[in-house]
Amino acid sequence: MSEYDQYLRLLLSRIPSSPNITDEKYITDEFVRQLSRSYGLEVFSKIKESLRWSMKNPDYNFKGIMEEIPHSNREIYQFLKNIVNKL
């Protein structure tokens, strides 16, 4: 388990119910603004740090953070990458 899991879990809890979470259309500027407003500056800073870490560790078991998510590890990684691309 990574020290970043708790912050990545906050993002994974926002995965859309759509079967195609890798579609960039789900990660809008408003989505990112809501993250910032929802968690405050300190936690949002940790979220961004966790996202940077996740991009350096694409083979990490992201699915293990929230096993109930019905998506593959690759799809979860792409979802996180789409968020990074909007920051």
PDB file of N, CA, C and O in Angstrom:
ATOM      1  N   MET A   1       0.848  -1.182   0.000  1.00  0.00           N
ATOM      2  CA  MET A   1       0.000   0.000   0.000  1.00  0.00           C
ATOM      3  C   MET A   1       0.890   1.240   0.000  1.00  0.00           C
ATOM      4  O   MET A   1       1.891   1.298   0.713  1.00  0.00           O
ATOM      5  N   SER A   2       0.520   2.209  -0.791  1.00  0.00           N
ATOM      6  CA  SER A   2       1.292   3.437  -0.941  1.00  0.00           C
ATOM      7  C   SER A   2       0.783   4.516   0.019  1.00  0.00           C
ATOM      8  O   SER A   2      -0.381   4.515   0.420  1.00  0.00           O
ATOM      9  N   GLU A   3       1.676   5.425   0.371  1.00  0.00           N
ATOM     10  CA  GLU A   3       1.283   6.563   1.201  1.00  0.00           C
ATOM     11  C   GLU A   3       0.292   7.463   0.467  1.00  0.00           C
ATOM     12  O   GLU A   3      -0.380   8.287   1.087  1.00  0.00           O
ATOM     13  N   TYR A   4       0.203   7.304  -0.849  1.00  0.00           N
ATOM     14  CA  TYR A   4      -0.675   8.148  -1.661  1.00  0.00           C
ATOM     15  C   TYR A   4      -2.086   7.572  -1.813  1.00  0.00           C
ATOM     16  O   TYR A   4      -2.985   8.247  -2.314  1.00  0.00           O
ATOM     17  N   ASP A   5      -2.273   6.331  -1.382  1.00  0.00           N
ATOM     18  CA  ASP A   5      -3.563   5.665  -1.596  1.00  0.00           C
ATOM     19  C   ASP A   5      -4.749   6.457  -1.056  1.00  0.00           C
ATOM     20  O   ASP A   5      -5.790   6.529  -1.709  1.00  0.00           O
ATOM     21  N   GLN A   6      -4.609   7.045   0.112  1.00  0.00           N
ATOM     22  CA  GLN A   6      -5.756   7.761   0.696  1.00  0.00           C
ATOM     23  C   GLN A   6      -6.194   8.930  -0.179  1.00  0.00           C
ATOM     24  O   GLN A   6      -7.381   9.252  -0.239  1.00  0.00           O
ATOM     25  N   TYR A   7      -5.242   9.567  -0.855  1.00  0.00           N
ATOM     26  CA  TYR A   7      -5.589  10.701  -1.725  1.00  0.00           C
ATOM     27  C   TYR A   7      -6.107  10.217  -3.074  1.00  0.00           C
ATOM     28  O   TYR A   7      -7.017  10.818  -3.645  1.00  0.00           O
ATOM     29  N   LEU A   8      -5.537   9.144  -3.577  1.00  0.00           N
ATOM     30  CA  LEU A   8      -6.039   8.572  -4.824  1.00  0.00           C
ATOM     31  C   LEU A   8      -7.445   8.020  -4.624  1.00  0.00           C
ATOM     32  O   LEU A   8      -8.259   8.060  -5.547  1.00  0.00           O
ATOM     33  N   ARG A   9      -7.738   7.513  -3.448  1.00  0.00           N
ATOM     34  CA  ARG A   9      -9.074   7.008  -3.136  1.00  0.00           C
ATOM     35  C   ARG A   9     -10.118   8.127  -3.291  1.00  0.00           C
ATOM     36  O   ARG A   9     -11.231   7.878  -3.754  1.00  0.00           O
ATOM     37  N   LEU A  10      -9.760   9.339  -2.909  1.00  0.00           N
ATOM     38  CA  LEU A  10     -10.685  10.467  -3.069  1.00  0.00           C
ATOM     39  C   LEU A  10     -11.056  10.649  -4.539  1.00  0.00           C
ATOM     40  O   LEU A  10     -12.203  10.954  -4.866  1.00  0.00           O
ATOM     41  N   LEU A  11     -10.077  10.460  -5.419  1.00  0.00           N
ATOM     42  CA  LEU A  11     -10.341  10.592  -6.856  1.00  0.00           C
ATOM     43  C   LEU A  11     -11.133   9.399  -7.386  1.00  0.00           C
ATOM     44  O   LEU A  11     -12.063   9.558  -8.176  1.00  0.00           O
ATOM     45  N   LEU A  12     -10.754   8.208  -6.940  1.00  0.00           N
ATOM     46  CA  LEU A  12     -11.434   7.010  -7.424  1.00  0.00           C
ATOM     47  C   LEU A  12     -12.900   6.993  -6.998  1.00  0.00           C
ATOM     48  O   LEU A  12     -13.741   6.408  -7.680  1.00  0.00           O
ATOM     49  N   SER A  13     -13.196   7.621  -5.895  1.00  0.00           N
ATOM     50  CA  SER A  13     -14.597   7.672  -5.458  1.00  0.00           C
ATOM     51  C   SER A  13     -15.438   8.546  -6.391  1.00  0.00           C
ATOM     52  O   SER A  13     -16.666   8.540  -6.313  1.00  0.00           O
ATOM     53  N   ARG A  14     -14.787   9.283  -7.257  1.00  0.00           N
ATOM     54  CA  ARG A  14     -15.494  10.156  -8.200  1.00  0.00           C
ATOM     55  C   ARG A  14     -15.550   9.582  -9.612  1.00  0.00           C
ATOM     56  O   ARG A  14     -15.960  10.265 -10.550  1.00  0.00           O
ATOM     57  N   ILE A  15     -15.143   8.341  -9.757  1.00  0.00           N
ATOM     58  CA  ILE A  15     -15.210   7.723 -11.084  1.00  0.00           C
ATOM     59  C   ILE A  15     -16.664   7.700 -11.532  1.00  0.00           C
ATOM     60  O   ILE A  15     -17.543   7.279 -10.780  1.00  0.00           O
ATOM     61  N   PRO A  16     -16.918   8.152 -12.755  1.00  0.00           N
ATOM     62  CA  PRO A  16     -18.301   8.169 -13.244  1.00  0.00           C
ATOM     63  C   PRO A  16     -18.841   6.753 -13.399  1.00  0.00           C
ATOM     64  O   PRO A  16     -18.079   5.797 -13.540  1.00  0.00           O
ATOM     65  N   SER A  17     -20.145   6.635 -13.371  1.00  0.00           N
ATOM     66  CA  SER A  17     -20.777   5.326 -13.493  1.00  0.00           C
ATOM     67  C   SER A  17     -20.737   4.801 -14.924  1.00  0.00           C
ATOM     68  O   SER A  17     -21.171   3.679 -15.186  1.00  0.00           O
ATOM     69  N   SER A  18     -20.230   5.585 -15.828  1.00  0.00           N
ATOM     70  CA  SER A  18     -20.125   5.182 -17.224  1.00  0.00           C
ATOM     71  C   SER A  18     -19.190   3.986 -17.380  1.00  0.00           C
ATOM     72  O   SER A  18     -18.216   3.854 -16.637  1.00  0.00           O
ATOM     73  N   PRO A  19     -19.481   3.129 -18.330  1.00  0.00           N
ATOM     74  CA  PRO A  19     -18.585   1.998 -18.564  1.00  0.00           C
ATOM     75  C   PRO A  19     -17.250   2.423 -19.189  1.00  0.00           C
ATOM     76  O   PRO A  19     -16.289   1.654 -19.171  1.00  0.00           O
ATOM     77  N   ASN A  20     -17.183   3.634 -19.738  1.00  0.00           N
ATOM     78  CA  ASN A  20     -15.958   4.086 -20.403  1.00  0.00           C
ATOM     79  C   ASN A  20     -15.329   5.244 -19.625  1.00  0.00           C
ATOM     80  O   ASN A  20     -15.474   6.404 -20.013  1.00  0.00           O
ATOM     81  N   ILE A  21     -14.642   4.938 -18.547  1.00  0.00           N
ATOM     82  CA  ILE A  21     -14.054   5.987 -17.715  1.00  0.00           C
ATOM     83  C   ILE A  21     -12.788   6.576 -18.314  1.00  0.00           C
ATOM     84  O   ILE A  21     -12.264   7.565 -17.802  1.00  0.00           O
ATOM     85  N   THR A  22     -12.286   5.980 -19.397  1.00  0.00           N
ATOM     86  CA  THR A  22     -11.060   6.492 -20.008  1.00  0.00           C
ATOM     87  C   THR A  22     -11.333   7.662 -20.949  1.00  0.00           C
ATOM     88  O   THR A  22     -10.399   8.309 -21.424  1.00  0.00           O
ATOM     89  N   ASP A  23     -12.590   7.931 -21.217  1.00  0.00           N
ATOM     90  CA  ASP A  23     -12.957   9.036 -22.101  1.00  0.00           C
ATOM     91  C   ASP A  23     -12.640  10.362 -21.410  1.00  0.00           C
ATOM     92  O   ASP A  23     -13.104  10.620 -20.299  1.00  0.00           O
ATOM     93  N   GLU A  24     -11.855  11.187 -22.070  1.00  0.00           N
ATOM     94  CA  GLU A  24     -11.432  12.467 -21.493  1.00  0.00           C
ATOM     95  C   GLU A  24     -12.593  13.415 -21.216  1.00  0.00           C
ATOM     96  O   GLU A  24     -12.447  14.349 -20.428  1.00  0.00           O
ATOM     97  N   LYS A  25     -13.729  13.194 -21.840  1.00  0.00           N
ATOM     98  CA  LYS A  25     -14.854  14.129 -21.670  1.00  0.00           C
ATOM     99  C   LYS A  25     -15.365  14.169 -20.231  1.00  0.00           C
ATOM    100  O   LYS A  25     -16.030  15.128 -19.840  1.00  0.00           O
ATOM    101  N   TYR A  26     -15.064  13.145 -19.445  1.00  0.00           N
ATOM    102  CA  TYR A  26     -15.525  13.126 -18.051  1.00  0.00           C
ATOM    103  C   TYR A  26     -14.696  14.030 -17.144  1.00  0.00           C
ATOM    104  O   TYR A  26     -15.137  14.405 -16.058  1.00  0.00           O
ATOM    105  N   ILE A  27     -13.503  14.372 -17.593  1.00  0.00           N
ATOM    106  CA  ILE A  27     -12.627  15.212 -16.778  1.00  0.00           C
ATOM    107  C   ILE A  27     -12.622  16.616 -17.373  1.00  0.00           C
ATOM    108  O   ILE A  27     -11.826  16.940 -18.255  1.00  0.00           O
ATOM    109  N   THR A  28     -13.518  17.420 -16.874  1.00  0.00           N
ATOM    110  CA  THR A  28     -13.669  18.792 -17.362  1.00  0.00           C
ATOM    111  C   THR A  28     -12.941  19.756 -16.422  1.00  0.00           C
ATOM    112  O   THR A  28     -12.504  19.382 -15.334  1.00  0.00           O
ATOM    113  N   ASP A  29     -12.827  20.983 -16.869  1.00  0.00           N
ATOM    114  CA  ASP A  29     -12.256  22.016 -15.995  1.00  0.00           C
ATOM    115  C   ASP A  29     -13.096  22.145 -14.726  1.00  0.00           C
ATOM    116  O   ASP A  29     -12.562  22.360 -13.638  1.00  0.00           O
ATOM    117  N   GLU A  30     -14.408  22.013 -14.874  1.00  0.00           N
ATOM    118  CA  GLU A  30     -15.293  22.104 -13.714  1.00  0.00           C
ATOM    119  C   GLU A  30     -15.038  20.952 -12.736  1.00  0.00           C
ATOM    120  O   GLU A  30     -15.088  21.154 -11.522  1.00  0.00           O
ATOM    121  N   PHE A  31     -14.770  19.765 -13.244  1.00  0.00           N
ATOM    122  CA  PHE A  31     -14.429  18.621 -12.398  1.00  0.00           C
ATOM    123  C   PHE A  31     -13.225  18.958 -11.526  1.00  0.00           C
ATOM    124  O   PHE A  31     -13.230  18.693 -10.323  1.00  0.00           O
ATOM    125  N   VAL A  32     -12.200  19.539 -12.129  1.00  0.00           N
ATOM    126  CA  VAL A  32     -10.981  19.894 -11.392  1.00  0.00           C
ATOM    127  C   VAL A  32     -11.265  21.009 -10.385  1.00  0.00           C
ATOM    128  O   VAL A  32     -10.757  20.966  -9.264  1.00  0.00           O
ATOM    129  N   ARG A  33     -12.061  21.997 -10.763  1.00  0.00           N
ATOM    130  CA  ARG A  33     -12.425  23.073  -9.832  1.00  0.00           C
ATOM    131  C   ARG A  33     -13.179  22.512  -8.633  1.00  0.00           C
ATOM    132  O   ARG A  33     -12.949  22.931  -7.498  1.00  0.00           O
ATOM    133  N   GLN A  34     -14.073  21.571  -8.883  1.00  0.00           N
ATOM    134  CA  GLN A  34     -14.829  20.955  -7.790  1.00  0.00           C
ATOM    135  C   GLN A  34     -13.906  20.205  -6.833  1.00  0.00           C
ATOM    136  O   GLN A  34     -14.101  20.245  -5.618  1.00  0.00           O
ATOM    137  N   LEU A  35     -12.909  19.527  -7.378  1.00  0.00           N
ATOM    138  CA  LEU A  35     -11.932  18.846  -6.518  1.00  0.00           C
ATOM    139  C   LEU A  35     -11.255  19.844  -5.596  1.00  0.00           C
ATOM    140  O   LEU A  35     -11.149  19.624  -4.390  1.00  0.00           O
ATOM    141  N   SER A  36     -10.805  20.930  -6.172  1.00  0.00           N
ATOM    142  CA  SER A  36     -10.100  21.953  -5.414  1.00  0.00           C
ATOM    143  C   SER A  36     -10.991  22.536  -4.317  1.00  0.00           C
ATOM    144  O   SER A  36     -10.553  22.703  -3.179  1.00  0.00           O
ATOM    145  N   ARG A  37     -12.228  22.841  -4.662  1.00  0.00           N
ATOM    146  CA  ARG A  37     -13.168  23.412  -3.684  1.00  0.00           C
ATOM    147  C   ARG A  37     -13.571  22.395  -2.628  1.00  0.00           C
ATOM    148  O   ARG A  37     -13.727  22.745  -1.458  1.00  0.00           O
ATOM    149  N   SER A  38     -13.738  21.156  -3.024  1.00  0.00           N
ATOM    150  CA  SER A  38     -14.222  20.121  -2.104  1.00  0.00           C
ATOM    151  C   SER A  38     -13.223  19.779  -1.013  1.00  0.00           C
ATOM    152  O   SER A  38     -13.609  19.508   0.124  1.00  0.00           O
ATOM    153  N   TYR A  39     -11.946  19.791  -1.351  1.00  0.00           N
ATOM    154  CA  TYR A  39     -10.952  19.280  -0.418  1.00  0.00           C
ATOM    155  C   TYR A  39     -10.031  20.331   0.180  1.00  0.00           C
ATOM    156  O   TYR A  39      -9.260  20.020   1.088  1.00  0.00           O
ATOM    157  N   GLY A  40     -10.090  21.543  -0.296  1.00  0.00           N
ATOM    158  CA  GLY A  40      -9.241  22.587   0.257  1.00  0.00           C
ATOM    159  C   GLY A  40      -7.810  22.495  -0.269  1.00  0.00           C
ATOM    160  O   GLY A  40      -7.415  21.494  -0.866  1.00  0.00           O
ATOM    161  N   LEU A  41      -7.061  23.536  -0.040  1.00  0.00           N
ATOM    162  CA  LEU A  41      -5.728  23.678  -0.619  1.00  0.00           C
ATOM    163  C   LEU A  41      -4.754  22.596  -0.166  1.00  0.00           C
ATOM    164  O   LEU A  41      -4.032  22.036  -0.991  1.00  0.00           O
ATOM    165  N   GLU A  42      -4.722  22.298   1.113  1.00  0.00           N
ATOM    166  CA  GLU A  42      -3.754  21.322   1.625  1.00  0.00           C
ATOM    167  C   GLU A  42      -4.008  19.920   1.071  1.00  0.00           C
ATOM    168  O   GLU A  42      -3.083  19.259   0.600  1.00  0.00           O
ATOM    169  N   VAL A  43      -5.249  19.472   1.128  1.00  0.00           N
ATOM    170  CA  VAL A  43      -5.572  18.128   0.633  1.00  0.00           C
ATOM    171  C   VAL A  43      -5.444  18.091  -0.892  1.00  0.00           C
ATOM    172  O   VAL A  43      -4.956  17.108  -1.448  1.00  0.00           O
ATOM    173  N   PHE A  44      -5.880  19.157  -1.571  1.00  0.00           N
ATOM    174  CA  PHE A  44      -5.764  19.191  -3.028  1.00  0.00           C
ATOM    175  C   PHE A  44      -4.294  19.141  -3.446  1.00  0.00           C
ATOM    176  O   PHE A  44      -3.964  18.531  -4.462  1.00  0.00           O
ATOM    177  N   SER A  45      -3.431  19.761  -2.690  1.00  0.00           N
ATOM    178  CA  SER A  45      -1.998  19.694  -2.954  1.00  0.00           C
ATOM    179  C   SER A  45      -1.493  18.250  -2.837  1.00  0.00           C
ATOM    180  O   SER A  45      -0.682  17.802  -3.648  1.00  0.00           O
ATOM    181  N   LYS A  46      -1.976  17.537  -1.832  1.00  0.00           N
ATOM    182  CA  LYS A  46      -1.609  16.120  -1.652  1.00  0.00           C
ATOM    183  C   LYS A  46      -2.189  15.258  -2.782  1.00  0.00           C
ATOM    184  O   LYS A  46      -1.555  14.302  -3.229  1.00  0.00           O
ATOM    185  N   ILE A  47      -3.373  15.598  -3.228  1.00  0.00           N
ATOM    186  CA  ILE A  47      -3.972  14.886  -4.359  1.00  0.00           C
ATOM    187  C   ILE A  47      -3.087  15.056  -5.590  1.00  0.00           C
ATOM    188  O   ILE A  47      -2.803  14.083  -6.287  1.00  0.00           O
ATOM    189  N   LYS A  48      -2.652  16.278  -5.859  1.00  0.00           N
ATOM    190  CA  LYS A  48      -1.794  16.519  -7.026  1.00  0.00           C
ATOM    191  C   LYS A  48      -0.460  15.786  -6.894  1.00  0.00           C
ATOM    192  O   LYS A  48       0.047  15.239  -7.874  1.00  0.00           O
ATOM    193  N   GLU A  49       0.100  15.773  -5.712  1.00  0.00           N
ATOM    194  CA  GLU A  49       1.336  15.028  -5.460  1.00  0.00           C
ATOM    195  C   GLU A  49       1.107  13.536  -5.720  1.00  0.00           C
ATOM    196  O   GLU A  49       1.954  12.868  -6.314  1.00  0.00           O
ATOM    197  N   SER A  50      -0.018  13.029  -5.283  1.00  0.00           N
ATOM    198  CA  SER A  50      -0.359  11.622  -5.491  1.00  0.00           C
ATOM    199  C   SER A  50      -0.538  11.307  -6.975  1.00  0.00           C
ATOM    200  O   SER A  50      -0.140  10.240  -7.444  1.00  0.00           O
ATOM    201  N   LEU A  51      -1.132  12.230  -7.699  1.00  0.00           N
ATOM    202  CA  LEU A  51      -1.288  12.045  -9.141  1.00  0.00           C
ATOM    203  C   LEU A  51       0.065  12.020  -9.846  1.00  0.00           C
ATOM    204  O   LEU A  51       0.285  11.202 -10.739  1.00  0.00           O
ATOM    205  N   ARG A  52       0.960  12.902  -9.454  1.00  0.00           N
ATOM    206  CA  ARG A  52       2.307  12.899 -10.047  1.00  0.00           C
ATOM    207  C   ARG A  52       2.991  11.563  -9.780  1.00  0.00           C
ATOM    208  O   ARG A  52       3.625  10.991 -10.666  1.00  0.00           O
ATOM    209  N   TRP A  53       2.857  11.073  -8.546  1.00  0.00           N
ATOM    210  CA  TRP A  53       3.425   9.777  -8.200  1.00  0.00           C
ATOM    211  C   TRP A  53       2.811   8.663  -9.060  1.00  0.00           C
ATOM    212  O   TRP A  53       3.519   7.783  -9.550  1.00  0.00           O
ATOM    213  N   SER A  54       1.506   8.716  -9.230  1.00  0.00           N
ATOM    214  CA  SER A  54       0.827   7.660  -9.989  1.00  0.00           C
ATOM    215  C   SER A  54       1.293   7.619 -11.437  1.00  0.00           C
ATOM    216  O   SER A  54       1.360   6.542 -12.029  1.00  0.00           O
ATOM    217  N   MET A  55       1.615   8.771 -12.018  1.00  0.00           N
ATOM    218  CA  MET A  55       2.082   8.801 -13.400  1.00  0.00           C
ATOM    219  C   MET A  55       3.467   8.166 -13.533  1.00  0.00           C
ATOM    220  O   MET A  55       3.829   7.687 -14.608  1.00  0.00           O
ATOM    221  N   LYS A  56       4.228   8.159 -12.461  1.00  0.00           N
ATOM    222  CA  LYS A  56       5.555   7.527 -12.466  1.00  0.00           C
ATOM    223  C   LYS A  56       5.469   6.041 -12.135  1.00  0.00           C
ATOM    224  O   LYS A  56       6.463   5.321 -12.229  1.00  0.00           O
ATOM    225  N   ASN A  57       4.283   5.586 -11.750  1.00  0.00           N
ATOM    226  CA  ASN A  57       4.087   4.196 -11.315  1.00  0.00           C
ATOM    227  C   ASN A  57       2.868   3.574 -12.000  1.00  0.00           C
ATOM    228  O   ASN A  57       1.931   3.154 -11.321  1.00  0.00           O
ATOM    229  N   PRO A  58       2.868   3.509 -13.330  1.00  0.00           N
ATOM    230  CA  PRO A  58       1.677   3.024 -14.043  1.00  0.00           C
ATOM    231  C   PRO A  58       1.325   1.569 -13.757  1.00  0.00           C
ATOM    232  O   PRO A  58       0.194   1.151 -14.003  1.00  0.00           O
ATOM    233  N   ASP A  59       2.265   0.801 -13.249  1.00  0.00           N
ATOM    234  CA  ASP A  59       1.989  -0.606 -12.952  1.00  0.00           C
ATOM    235  C   ASP A  59       1.525  -0.832 -11.512  1.00  0.00           C
ATOM    236  O   ASP A  59       1.321  -1.970 -11.091  1.00  0.00           O
ATOM    237  N   TYR A  60       1.363   0.253 -10.768  1.00  0.00           N
ATOM    238  CA  TYR A  60       0.875   0.129  -9.397  1.00  0.00           C
ATOM    239  C   TYR A  60      -0.540  -0.453  -9.415  1.00  0.00           C
ATOM    240  O   TYR A  60      -1.277  -0.266 -10.383  1.00  0.00           O
ATOM    241  N   ASN A  61      -0.910  -1.145  -8.366  1.00  0.00           N
ATOM    242  CA  ASN A  61      -2.237  -1.756  -8.276  1.00  0.00           C
ATOM    243  C   ASN A  61      -3.269  -0.717  -7.810  1.00  0.00           C
ATOM    244  O   ASN A  61      -3.666  -0.707  -6.645  1.00  0.00           O
ATOM    245  N   PHE A  62      -3.691   0.144  -8.722  1.00  0.00           N
ATOM    246  CA  PHE A  62      -4.686   1.169  -8.403  1.00  0.00           C
ATOM    247  C   PHE A  62      -6.026   0.529  -8.066  1.00  0.00           C
ATOM    248  O   PHE A  62      -6.768   1.034  -7.224  1.00  0.00           O
ATOM    249  N   LYS A  63      -6.327  -0.566  -8.716  1.00  0.00           N
ATOM    250  CA  LYS A  63      -7.586  -1.268  -8.442  1.00  0.00           C
ATOM    251  C   LYS A  63      -7.633  -1.730  -6.989  1.00  0.00           C
ATOM    252  O   LYS A  63      -8.712  -1.812  -6.403  1.00  0.00           O
ATOM    253  N   GLY A  64      -6.489  -2.030  -6.410  1.00  0.00           N
ATOM    254  CA  GLY A  64      -6.426  -2.471  -5.031  1.00  0.00           C
ATOM    255  C   GLY A  64      -6.841  -1.398  -4.036  1.00  0.00           C
ATOM    256  O   GLY A  64      -7.163  -1.716  -2.891  1.00  0.00           O
ATOM    257  N   ILE A  65      -6.841  -0.142  -4.448  1.00  0.00           N
ATOM    258  CA  ILE A  65      -7.252   0.952  -3.568  1.00  0.00           C
ATOM    259  C   ILE A  65      -8.753   0.872  -3.304  1.00  0.00           C
ATOM    260  O   ILE A  65      -9.215   1.089  -2.183  1.00  0.00           O
ATOM    261  N   MET A  66      -9.500   0.559  -4.351  1.00  0.00           N
ATOM    262  CA  MET A  66     -10.957   0.412  -4.248  1.00  0.00           C
ATOM    263  C   MET A  66     -11.366  -0.751  -5.143  1.00  0.00           C
ATOM    264  O   MET A  66     -11.761  -0.551  -6.292  1.00  0.00           O
ATOM    265  N   GLU A  67     -11.273  -1.936  -4.624  1.00  0.00           N
ATOM    266  CA  GLU A  67     -11.516  -3.131  -5.427  1.00  0.00           C
ATOM    267  C   GLU A  67     -12.936  -3.222  -5.967  1.00  0.00           C
ATOM    268  O   GLU A  67     -13.189  -3.947  -6.929  1.00  0.00           O
ATOM    269  N   GLU A  68     -13.857  -2.495  -5.359  1.00  0.00           N
ATOM    270  CA  GLU A  68     -15.248  -2.565  -5.820  1.00  0.00           C
ATOM    271  C   GLU A  68     -15.475  -1.814  -7.132  1.00  0.00           C
ATOM    272  O   GLU A  68     -16.548  -1.926  -7.724  1.00  0.00           O
ATOM    273  N   ILE A  69     -14.497  -1.063  -7.586  1.00  0.00           N
ATOM    274  CA  ILE A  69     -14.632  -0.348  -8.858  1.00  0.00           C
ATOM    275  C   ILE A  69     -14.596  -1.368  -9.992  1.00  0.00           C
ATOM    276  O   ILE A  69     -13.660  -2.164 -10.073  1.00  0.00           O
ATOM    277  N   PRO A  70     -15.591  -1.356 -10.859  1.00  0.00           N
ATOM    278  CA  PRO A  70     -15.673  -2.378 -11.906  1.00  0.00           C
ATOM    279  C   PRO A  70     -14.850  -2.050 -13.157  1.00  0.00           C
ATOM    280  O   PRO A  70     -15.311  -2.255 -14.280  1.00  0.00           O
ATOM    281  N   HIS A  71     -13.654  -1.549 -12.960  1.00  0.00           N
ATOM    282  CA  HIS A  71     -12.794  -1.178 -14.087  1.00  0.00           C
ATOM    283  C   HIS A  71     -11.414  -1.791 -13.892  1.00  0.00           C
ATOM    284  O   HIS A  71     -11.002  -2.094 -12.772  1.00  0.00           O
ATOM    285  N   SER A  72     -10.721  -1.964 -14.988  1.00  0.00           N
ATOM    286  CA  SER A  72      -9.387  -2.559 -14.930  1.00  0.00           C
ATOM    287  C   SER A  72      -8.371  -1.555 -14.391  1.00  0.00           C
ATOM    288  O   SER A  72      -8.624  -0.351 -14.350  1.00  0.00           O
ATOM    289  N   ASN A  73      -7.241  -2.066 -13.988  1.00  0.00           N
ATOM    290  CA  ASN A  73      -6.164  -1.205 -13.503  1.00  0.00           C
ATOM    291  C   ASN A  73      -5.745  -0.213 -14.593  1.00  0.00           C
ATOM    292  O   ASN A  73      -5.486   0.955 -14.306  1.00  0.00           O
ATOM    293  N   ARG A  74      -5.682  -0.678 -15.829  1.00  0.00           N
ATOM    294  CA  ARG A  74      -5.299   0.178 -16.956  1.00  0.00           C
ATOM    295  C   ARG A  74      -6.304   1.319 -17.131  1.00  0.00           C
ATOM    296  O   ARG A  74      -5.915   2.463 -17.369  1.00  0.00           O
ATOM    297  N   GLU A  75      -7.593   1.005 -17.013  1.00  0.00           N
ATOM    298  CA  GLU A  75      -8.625   2.036 -17.145  1.00  0.00           C
ATOM    299  C   GLU A  75      -8.527   3.057 -16.011  1.00  0.00           C
ATOM    300  O   GLU A  75      -8.682   4.257 -16.237  1.00  0.00           O
ATOM    301  N   ILE A  76      -8.271   2.584 -14.810  1.00  0.00           N
ATOM    302  CA  ILE A  76      -8.136   3.492 -13.666  1.00  0.00           C
ATOM    303  C   ILE A  76      -6.928   4.392 -13.860  1.00  0.00           C
ATOM    304  O   ILE A  76      -7.000   5.592 -13.597  1.00  0.00           O
ATOM    305  N   TYR A  77      -5.818   3.823 -14.319  1.00  0.00           N
ATOM    306  CA  TYR A  77      -4.623   4.630 -14.586  1.00  0.00           C
ATOM    307  C   TYR A  77      -4.938   5.712 -15.623  1.00  0.00           C
ATOM    308  O   TYR A  77      -4.533   6.863 -15.458  1.00  0.00           O
ATOM    309  N   GLN A  78      -5.654   5.352 -16.683  1.00  0.00           N
ATOM    310  CA  GLN A  78      -6.004   6.335 -17.717  1.00  0.00           C
ATOM    311  C   GLN A  78      -6.912   7.424 -17.155  1.00  0.00           C
ATOM    312  O   GLN A  78      -6.758   8.595 -17.500  1.00  0.00           O
ATOM    313  N   PHE A  79      -7.846   7.056 -16.302  1.00  0.00           N
ATOM    314  CA  PHE A  79      -8.710   8.037 -15.638  1.00  0.00           C
ATOM    315  C   PHE A  79      -7.854   9.040 -14.863  1.00  0.00           C
ATOM    316  O   PHE A  79      -8.070  10.249 -14.955  1.00  0.00           O
ATOM    317  N   LEU A  80      -6.886   8.535 -14.102  1.00  0.00           N
ATOM    318  CA  LEU A  80      -5.993   9.416 -13.327  1.00  0.00           C
ATOM    319  C   LEU A  80      -5.149  10.276 -14.268  1.00  0.00           C
ATOM    320  O   LEU A  80      -4.932  11.459 -14.011  1.00  0.00           O
ATOM    321  N   LYS A  81      -4.687   9.685 -15.336  1.00  0.00           N
ATOM    322  CA  LYS A  81      -3.882  10.431 -16.308  1.00  0.00           C
ATOM    323  C   LYS A  81      -4.694  11.565 -16.942  1.00  0.00           C
ATOM    324  O   LYS A  81      -4.171  12.652 -17.190  1.00  0.00           O
ATOM    325  N   ASN A  82      -5.960  11.300 -17.197  1.00  0.00           N
ATOM    326  CA  ASN A  82      -6.823  12.350 -17.756  1.00  0.00           C
ATOM    327  C   ASN A  82      -6.969  13.522 -16.778  1.00  0.00           C
ATOM    328  O   ASN A  82      -7.050  14.678 -17.193  1.00  0.00           O
ATOM    329  N   ILE A  83      -7.001  13.215 -15.489  1.00  0.00           N
ATOM    330  CA  ILE A  83      -7.063  14.286 -14.494  1.00  0.00           C
ATOM    331  C   ILE A  83      -5.767  15.090 -14.529  1.00  0.00           C
ATOM    332  O   ILE A  83      -5.795  16.320 -14.530  1.00  0.00           O
ATOM    333  N   VAL A  84      -4.639  14.398 -14.558  1.00  0.00           N
ATOM    334  CA  VAL A  84      -3.333  15.074 -14.628  1.00  0.00           C
ATOM    335  C   VAL A  84      -3.283  16.011 -15.828  1.00  0.00           C
ATOM    336  O   VAL A  84      -2.771  17.126 -15.726  1.00  0.00           O
ATOM    337  N   ASN A  85      -3.802  15.571 -16.942  1.00  0.00           N
ATOM    338  CA  ASN A  85      -3.773  16.385 -18.154  1.00  0.00           C
ATOM    339  C   ASN A  85      -4.612  17.652 -18.038  1.00  0.00           C
ATOM    340  O   ASN A  85      -4.412  18.594 -18.804  1.00  0.00           O
ATOM    341  N   LYS A  86      -5.540  17.690 -17.101  1.00  0.00           N
ATOM    342  CA  LYS A  86      -6.380  18.883 -16.893  1.00  0.00           C
ATOM    343  C   LYS A  86      -5.812  19.839 -15.840  1.00  0.00           C
ATOM    344  O   LYS A  86      -6.272  20.973 -15.714  1.00  0.00           O
ATOM    345  N   LEU A  87      -4.819  19.381 -15.091  1.00  0.00           N
ATOM    346  CA  LEU A  87      -4.260  20.241 -14.041  1.00  0.00           C
ATOM    347  C   LEU A  87      -3.354  21.292 -14.621  1.00  0.00           C
ATOM    348  O   LEU A  87      -2.797  22.103 -13.881  1.00  0.00           O
TER     349      LEU A  87
END
